[in-house]
Amino acid sequence: MNTKMKGRDFLSTNDWTTEELEMLLDVAFDLKKQKALGIPHHLLDDKTLFMLFRDKSTRTRNSTEAAMTQLGGHAHYLTEEAVQISHGDTEKEMGIILSRYGHGIAIRDDIYLGVGHNYMTNVAKYADIPVISLESDFDHPCQMMADVMTVKEKFHNEIRGRKFVMSWAYAPSYAKPMAVAQGTVMMMPRFGMDVTLAIPPEFALQPEAMEIAQKNAEEAGVKFEVTNDMDTAMEGADIIEAKSWGCFMTTRDLKESQEIAKKHSDWILDERRLNLAKKNAIYMHPLPADRNFEVTDAVIDGPHSVVYDEAENRLHTVKAILALTM
């Protein structure tokens, strides 16, 4: 296995082998233990990470910034308004110049389909320091690592053959990115889980993501299935992640997407649907959740919910990503 990860980009979990992702998780578990024991782990002393956020964030920004501090380095929080992108700074300028100032670049750009991942890829083309995706329109690799870490914890690392349900759920707030759903169906089969994608017909994922998910499932010897029935999907589930995203494969009009979503407002994870899953099933969500639309209070605040452990693991996994690549 290649253990030389310094300088590697982390734009999608698809760019790393399963063995490399497993090593990343090993490092994350070790760093979590060190934090619990109060053992300093300044692996990135005097190193600088530039964090460019082109969308809002709570967990991603704070976990990444805290990770750099706890690793002994420093994170610069940049917004599009605070830099000169709107005045002409291209991907080439961002990649070359930030490379000369620091040791890593992390970017969140998830708003418009076909934009964010391409932007990060172009910055990485010109950068000679690692570029890390903090969520694009295509994938959310940092969230994926936290999610699989959480699943491993809750099932004592016995995860092969577990049924992971990635379900669309209704939210009235806005047309959310597809990155979490796509990242989930692409990566979870690689760790031996059977994945079921539950969607209303209009909320399909990108064909590229679906092709990768099917390929990864075949290579791992597991199932990848799609259903238009949320109840059917929940039957026998071990892990449930139910969240909203826009129907961008049907329309790019955000208002139209929300109008279509209203037709499926009954797609909510409630206690009735949770009871269709296994007794020890866990409920996950990357947060923020639209309470009582995507999920009821009884579920998200109930004993099956692991959303806060999942959020905490964002810190430990991003630490591992930064420590290995920077």
C-alpha positions in Angstrom: 0.0 0.0 0.0 1.2 3.5 -0.7 1.8 5.3 2.6 3.4 8.4 1.0 0.4 10.7 1.2 2.2 14.0 1.8 1.2 16.5 -1.0 -1.8 14.4 -2.1 -5.1 16.1 -3.0 -8.3 15.0 -1.3 -11.1 16.1 -3.7 -13.1 12.9 -3.7 -12.9 9.6 -1.8 -12.7 8.0 -5.3 -9.2 9.4 -5.7 -7.9 7.2 -2.8 -7.7 3.4 -2.6 -9.8 1.7 0.0 -6.6 0.7 1.8 -5.5 4.4 1.9 -8.9 5.4 3.3 -8.6 2.7 6.0 -5.2 4.0 7.0 -6.7 7.5 7.2 -9.4 6.1 9.5 -6.7 4.4 11.6 -5.0 7.8 12.1 -8.3 9.4 12.9 -9.1 6.9 15.7 -5.6 7.3 17.1 -5.9 11.1 17.1 -9.3 10.8 18.8 -7.7 8.8 21.6 -4.9 11.3 22.0 -7.4 14.1 22.3 -9.4 12.2 24.9 -6.2 11.6 26.9 -5.1 15.2 26.6 -2.0 14.2 24.7 -0.7 17.0 22.5 -0.3 16.0 18.8 1.4 19.0 17.1 2.0 17.2 13.8 1.7 20.4 11.8 3.7 23.0 13.8 4.1 26.3 11.9 2.1 25.1 8.9 -0.7 27.2 7.3 -4.0 26.0 5.8 -6.0 28.4 3.6 -9.7 27.7 3.8 -11.8 29.2 1.0 -15.5 29.1 1.7 -17.8 29.9 -1.2 -20.8 28.7 0.9 -21.8 28.9 4.6 -20.7 26.4 7.1 -20.9 25.5 10.8 -19.3 22.0 11.3 -17.0 22.1 8.3 -15.4 25.4 9.1 -15.1 24.9 12.8 -13.9 21.3 12.7 -11.2 22.2 10.1 -10.1 25.3 11.9 -10.0 23.6 15.3 -8.1 20.7 13.7 -5.3 22.9 12.5 -5.0 24.6 15.9 -4.9 21.2 17.7 -2.3 20.0 15.2 -0.1 23.0 16.0 -0.8 24.9 12.8 -3.0 27.9 11.7 -6.0 28.2 9.4 -6.9 31.3 7.4 -10.6 31.6 6.9 -11.3 33.2 3.5 -14.5 34.1 1.8 -15.1 35.0 -1.8 -15.8 38.6 -0.6 -12.5 38.7 1.3 -10.3 37.8 -1.6 -10.1 39.0 -5.2 -11.9 36.2 -7.1 -14.7 38.6 -8.2 -12.0 41.0 -9.4 -10.1 38.5 -11.6 -8.1 36.1 -9.4 -8.4 32.8 -11.4 -7.8 29.2 -10.2 -4.3 29.6 -11.5 -3.6 32.7 -9.3 -5.2 31.0 -6.2 -3.3 27.8 -6.7 0.2 29.3 -7.4 0.1 32.2 -4.9 -1.4 30.4 -2.0 1.1 27.5 -2.5 3.9 30.0 -2.0 2.4 31.3 1.2 1.4 28.1 3.0 1.1 24.3 3.1 -2.5 23.4 2.2 -5.6 24.7 0.5 -9.1 23.7 1.5 -12.2 24.7 -0.5 -15.9 24.6 0.0 -17.8 25.2 -3.3 -21.1 23.3 -3.4 -23.8 25.6 -4.6 -23.9 25.2 -8.4 -23.9 21.9 -10.2 -20.9 21.5 -12.5 -18.9 24.3 -10.8 -17.4 23.5 -7.5 -15.6 20.2 -8.2 -14.2 21.7 -11.4 -13.0 24.8 -9.6 -11.2 22.7 -7.0 -9.6 20.5 -9.7 -8.3 23.5 -11.5 -6.8 25.1 -8.4 -5.1 21.7 -7.7 -3.7 21.7 -11.2 -1.7 24.8 -10.4 -1.0 24.3 -6.7 2.0 22.4 -5.5 0.5 21.9 -2.0 -2.5 19.6 -1.3 -6.0 20.8 -2.1 -8.8 19.4 0.0 -12.5 19.5 -0.7 -14.6 20.7 2.1 -17.7 19.9 -0.1 -18.2 20.3 -3.8 -21.2 19.9 -6.0 -20.0 16.3 -6.6 -18.7 14.8 -3.3 -18.2 15.6 0.4 -15.2 13.5 1.2 -14.5 14.9 4.7 -18.1 14.1 5.7 -17.9 10.6 4.2 -14.8 9.8 6.4 -16.7 11.0 9.5 -19.7 9.0 8.5 -17.9 5.7 8.0 -15.9 6.3 11.2 -19.1 6.7 13.1 -20.6 3.5 11.6 -17.4 1.6 12.5 -17.7 2.8 16.1 -21.4 2.0 16.5 -21.1 -1.5 15.1 -17.8 -2.3 16.7 -16.1 -2.4 13.2 -18.5 -5.2 12.1 -19.9 -3.4 9.1 -19.7 -5.8 6.2 -23.2 -6.8 5.1 -24.9 -3.9 6.9 -27.7 -2.3 5.0 -27.1 1.5 4.6 -30.1 3.4 3.4 -29.5 6.8 1.8 -32.9 8.4 1.5 -34.1 11.7 0.1 -36.3 13.6 2.5 -38.3 16.7 2.1 -37.1 20.2 3.3 -38.7 23.5 2.5 -35.6 25.6 3.3 -33.7 25.5 0.0 -32.5 23.1 -2.7 -29.6 21.5 -1.0 -26.5 20.0 -2.7 -26.3 16.4 -3.8 -22.8 15.9 -2.5 -23.6 13.9 0.6 -26.0 11.5 -1.1 -23.5 11.0 -4.0 -20.6 10.6 -1.6 -22.5 8.1 0.4 -23.6 5.8 -2.5 -20.1 5.9 -4.0 -18.1 5.2 -0.8 -20.1 3.0 1.5 -20.1 -0.1 -0.8 -16.2 0.0 -0.7 -16.5 -0.7 3.1 -18.6 -3.8 2.5 -22.1 -2.3 3.1 -25.2 -3.0 1.0 -26.5 0.4 -0.1 -30.1 1.3 -0.9 -30.8 4.7 -2.5 -34.4 5.8 -1.9 -35.6 8.7 -4.0 -38.7 10.2 -5.6 -38.4 9.8 -9.4 -37.4 13.5 -9.9 -34.5 13.4 -7.4 -32.0 11.2 -9.3 -28.3 11.6 -8.7 -25.7 12.4 -11.3 -25.1 9.5 -13.7 -21.3 9.6 -13.0 -22.0 9.1 -9.3 -24.4 6.2 -10.0 -21.9 4.5 -12.3 -19.2 4.7 -9.7 -21.5 3.4 -7.0 -22.5 0.4 -9.1 -18.9 -0.3 -10.0 -17.7 -0.1 -6.4 -20.5 -2.4 -5.2 -19.7 -5.0 -7.9 -16.0 -4.9 -7.0 -16.8 -5.2 -3.2 -19.3 -8.0 -3.8 -22.2 -6.1 -2.2 -25.5 -4.7 -3.4 -26.4 -1.3 -4.7 -30.2 -0.8 -5.2 -32.5 2.1 -6.0 -36.1 2.3 -5.0 -38.8 5.0 -5.3 -40.5 3.8 -2.1 -39.2 5.1 1.3 -41.0 2.5 3.4 -39.5 -0.4 1.3 -36.1 1.1 1.7 -36.3 1.2 5.5 -37.1 -2.5 5.9 -34.2 -4.2 7.6 -31.9 -1.1 7.6 -28.9 -0.9 9.9 -28.0 2.7 9.0 -30.3 5.4 7.8 -29.3 8.7 6.5 -32.3 10.7 5.3 -31.8 14.2 4.0 -32.9 16.6 1.3 -31.3 17.7 -2.0 -32.4 19.5 -5.0 -33.8 17.7 -8.1 -30.9 19.1 -10.3 -31.1 16.3 -12.8 -34.7 17.3 -13.5 -34.4 21.1 -13.4 -31.7 23.7 -12.5 -34.4 26.2 -11.5 -34.2 26.4 -7.7 -37.8 27.6 -7.3 -39.1 24.9 -9.6 -37.1 22.3 -7.6 -38.8 23.4 -4.4 -42.2 23.2 -6.0 -41.5 19.7 -7.1 -40.2 18.8 -3.6 -43.5 19.9 -2.1 -45.2 17.0 -3.9 -43.2 14.7 -1.8 -43.6 16.3 1.6 -44.5 13.0 3.1 -40.9 11.8 2.7 -40.0 12.3 6.3 -38.1 9.9 8.7 -40.5 9.4 11.5 -40.9 6.8 14.3 -43.2 4.6 12.1 -40.5 4.4 9.4 -37.7 4.0 11.9 -39.5 1.0 13.3 -39.3 -0.7 9.9 -35.5 -0.8 10.4 -33.6 -3.2 12.6 -33.9 -2.7 16.4 -30.4 -1.4 16.7 -30.4 0.8 13.6 -28.8 4.1 13.8 -29.9 7.4 12.3 -27.4 9.8 10.7 -27.5 13.3 9.3 -24.6 15.7 8.4 -26.6 18.6 9.8 -28.2 21.1 9.8 -31.5 19.1 9.6 -34.8 20.6 8.8 -36.6 19.3 11.9 -40.1 18.0 11.4 -39.7 18.1 7.7 -36.7 15.8 6.9 -36.9 14.1 10.3 -39.1 14.3 13.4 -37.8 15.5 16.7 -38.6 12.1 18.2 -36.1 10.5 15.8 -33.3 13.0 15.7 -33.4 13.4 19.5 -34.1 9.8 20.2 -31.9 6.8 21.1 -31.2 5.8 17.5 -29.7 9.1 16.6 -25.9 9.4 16.4 -25.8 12.9 14.7 -23.7 14.5 17.5 -21.1 11.7 17.5 -21.1 12.0 13.7 -20.5 15.7 14.0 -17.7 15.2 16.5 -15.9 12.8 14.1 -15.7 15.5 11.6 -12.9 16.9 13.8 -10.9 13.7 14.1 -11.2 12.7 10.4 -10.2 16.1 9.1 -7.2 16.0 11.5 -6.2 12.8 9.9 -6.6 14.2 6.4 -4.6 17.3 7.2 -1.9 15.4 9.1 -1.4 12.8 6.3 -1.4 15.2 3.3 0.3 18.4 4.7 
